[in-house]
Each structure stands twice: as structure tokens, then as C-alpha cells.
Amino acid sequence: MPKAEPAACAIDFANNRIGLNLGGRTYFSSAEDDFVNRLYRRSRPLEAALVNSPRCQAEGCNADLTNAKHYHRRHKVCEFHSKASTVITAGLTQRFCQQCSRLVVPNVPLYFF
């Protein structure tokens, strides 16, 4: 009767990663991926971040939007002027359209708004 031989293919669980995302592929980042991501990551000097802080684009407002909600920073308008009926920007009377999130010059007389 032959002797039982030890298993020739031992499984190394330390080096194998098993993703439990069933039904889809699981990708693990490697050290090379991390290196590439660090290369393409945007980095700004501290002075540039302070000089280019977001401001409200309404005339005479100049409100600092660094601590404002993301919505107001993205559209460069403070909370007060986003809710105002009209805003003067670049010499034009405009209103902030909440549907398209932009300052627009109204095509119709203002009394329709």
C-alpha cells in the first residue's frame, strides 16, 4: 500500500487576495498604481490657494466662499445673491436661474418673474 504524499501545491493565503464582490471583477491597487496616482495628483502652493479663493461674482459683494456650501462655491454666487430676484454682474442686470444654476440675462421683462 503506497504512503500518502503531502500535497504538492500548498496554498499561500498571504499573497492571494480574494474579493467578495460576487458577479463582478475585483481589482486591487498595486504600489505602481499608487505611484502613478501621486504623480498626477494636483498640488497647489499655499499662497496660490489663498490668492485664488472663490468669491461671489455679484458687483460689490466680494463675499468669501471658502466656507460656503459646495453648491455656492461651484456657481460662484453667495447664498444671499442666489436667492435674490436680480443681481448686477459685469454691468448687466441678471437673475440666478436655479434650474440651470447660472446667472442669466432675462429675455422677458422682470415683472414676469
Protein Blocks (a to p, Z undefined) as FASTA:
>chain_A
ZZddddfbdcdfklpccdfbehiacddddfklmmmmmmmpccddfklmmmmpccdfbehk
lpafklmcfklmmnopafklmmpmbdceehiacdddfklopacddfbdfklZZ
